[in-house]
Amino acid sequence: MKEKTQKEKFEEAARELGTDQSDEAFEAAVNKIAHAPKLTNEQIKELARRKRDKAKD
């Protein structure tokens, strides 16, 4: 099985966390993370959590 790309991992983490953003904002965040250094699954989920929590404030 092919290893997931950073972008795929981030999209999956955001979906699991129920990130509620406009498509444009979500894509901007995904693209930013996709070009970041390699992150662990937990680091990606933490970034998605922070983004979600910041959007709630």
Summary of the structure (lengths in Angstrom):
residues: 57
radius of gyration: 10.8
end to end distance: 39.2
largest distance: 39.2
contacts: 137
relative contact order: 0.23
helix: 68%
strand: 0%
